[in-house]
Amino acid sequence: MLKENLVFLREFLLEFKTTGACFPTSKWAAQALITPLRDQNRGRKNVLELGPGTGSVTIPIIKELRDGDHLTICEINPRFMKALKESLEEMEEFRRARHQISFFEGAAQDLPTDKVFDIIVCALPFVNFDLLTVQAIFSKLREISSRETLMTYYEYIGVRKFNEAVAAPERRDRMAQVNEYLKVSGSLNYLGHERVWLNVLPINIYTVKPAA
Ligand SMILES: C[S@@+](CC[C@H](N)C(=O)[O-])C[C@H]1O[C@@H](n2cnc3c(N)ncnc32)[C@H](O)[C@@H]1O
């Protein structure tokens, strides 16, 4: 736990833009993010995790994997990927499910398009990205989703209002554009959201259909 927090903090300092948080997601937030996987009546699922970091959501995902499921883990930061693989090797459930799991080291927007995913669990820090990057990511997500694909992602509660009040104009404008694209433009079909207060900063977890 301490090692995980230190790795995370180091990447927050070295790679602020892509890391986007100074601590990993809490176990309560992780459970909320993987709600679509916890459905007792679900069939086999092809699952994509975007931005695993040190694995605070990856580990609960792996614990929920059933026979016939497949998990693809996509991470842009090679140091996170290396640390993640090392800690997963120590996990019994990972060793048992290894044949069901594959890794993609690179940007979400560069994922190959040879698979369609049923569930996407996304922890990318959209508020740190420019509009073109967010559009490129969602364009890729639409290519690898069906109309039934469910995606969860999160946003810190109040972060936008806080930035509107204190951020430099360039950051404020960029965040407003990203927010307009995600929430207002209608490019995503929102199914609902859940508030999780037990996280270092409380978060809203959104469920969307990226291709619908
Ligand atoms: C906010 S952290 C989330 C880490 C972890 N899932 C958690 O919830 O604690 C964001 C993660 O997304 C990764 N990331 C950022 N941009 C990415 C991109 N374009 N493609 C893939 N991963 C990306 C970062 O390296 C980092 O691991």
The ligand as an SDF file (V2000), in Angstrom:
LIG
                    3D

 27 29  0  0  0  0  0  0  0  0999 V2000
   -5.9420    9.1840  -12.5260 C   0  0  0  0  0  0  0  0  0  0  0  0
   -4.7560    7.9210  -12.9140 S   0  0  0  0  0  0  0  0  0  0  0  0
   -5.7690    6.5060  -12.5040 C   0  0  0  0  0  0  0  0  0  0  0  0
   -4.9810    5.3390  -11.9600 C   0  0  0  0  0  0  0  0  0  0  0  0
   -5.7990    4.2100  -11.3400 C   0  0  0  0  0  0  0  0  0  0  0  0
   -6.7010    3.5970  -12.3000 N   0  0  0  0  0  0  0  0  0  0  0  0
   -6.6140    4.7000  -10.1770 C   0  0  0  0  0  0  0  0  0  0  0  0
   -7.8210    4.8690  -10.3630 O   0  0  0  0  0  0  0  0  0  0  0  0
   -6.0460    4.9010   -9.1120 O   0  0  0  0  0  0  0  0  0  0  0  0
   -4.7630    7.9810  -14.6810 C   0  0  0  0  0  0  0  0  0  0  0  0
   -4.0490    6.8480  -15.3790 C   0  0  0  0  0  0  0  0  0  0  0  0
   -4.2770    6.9600  -16.7860 O   0  0  0  0  0  0  0  0  0  0  0  0
   -3.0280    6.7620  -17.4800 C   0  0  0  0  0  0  0  0  0  0  0  0
   -3.1800    7.4640  -18.7800 N   0  0  0  0  0  0  0  0  0  0  0  0
   -3.2290    8.8200  -18.9760 C   0  0  0  0  0  0  0  0  0  0  0  0
   -3.4360    9.0730  -20.2660 N   0  0  0  0  0  0  0  0  0  0  0  0
   -3.5480    7.8960  -20.9200 C   0  0  0  0  0  0  0  0  0  0  0  0
   -3.8170    7.5180  -22.2600 C   0  0  0  0  0  0  0  0  0  0  0  0
   -4.0070    8.4230  -23.2210 N   0  0  0  0  0  0  0  0  0  0  0  0
   -3.8870    6.1960  -22.5700 N   0  0  0  0  0  0  0  0  0  0  0  0
   -3.7100    5.2590  -21.5970 C   0  0  0  0  0  0  0  0  0  0  0  0
   -3.4600    5.5440  -20.3150 N   0  0  0  0  0  0  0  0  0  0  0  0
   -3.3840    6.8510  -19.9620 C   0  0  0  0  0  0  0  0  0  0  0  0
   -2.0090    7.3550  -16.5270 C   0  0  0  0  0  0  0  0  0  0  0  0
   -0.6930    6.9870  -16.8060 O   0  0  0  0  0  0  0  0  0  0  0  0
   -2.5470    6.8360  -15.1920 C   0  0  0  0  0  0  0  0  0  0  0  0
   -2.1440    5.5170  -14.9820 O   0  0  0  0  0  0  0  0  0  0  0  0
  1  2  1  0
  2  3  1  0
  2 10  1  0
  3  4  1  0
  4  5  1  0
  5  6  1  0
  5  7  1  0
  7  8  2  0
  7  9  1  0
 10 11  1  0
 11 12  1  0
 11 26  1  0
 12 13  1  0
 13 14  1  0
 13 24  1  0
 14 15  1  0
 14 23  1  0
 15 16  2  0
 16 17  1  0
 17 18  1  0
 17 23  2  0
 18 19  1  0
 18 20  2  0
 20 21  1  0
 21 22  2  0
 22 23  1  0
 24 25  1  0
 24 26  1  0
 26 27  1  0
M  CHG  2   2   1   9  -1
M  END
$$$$
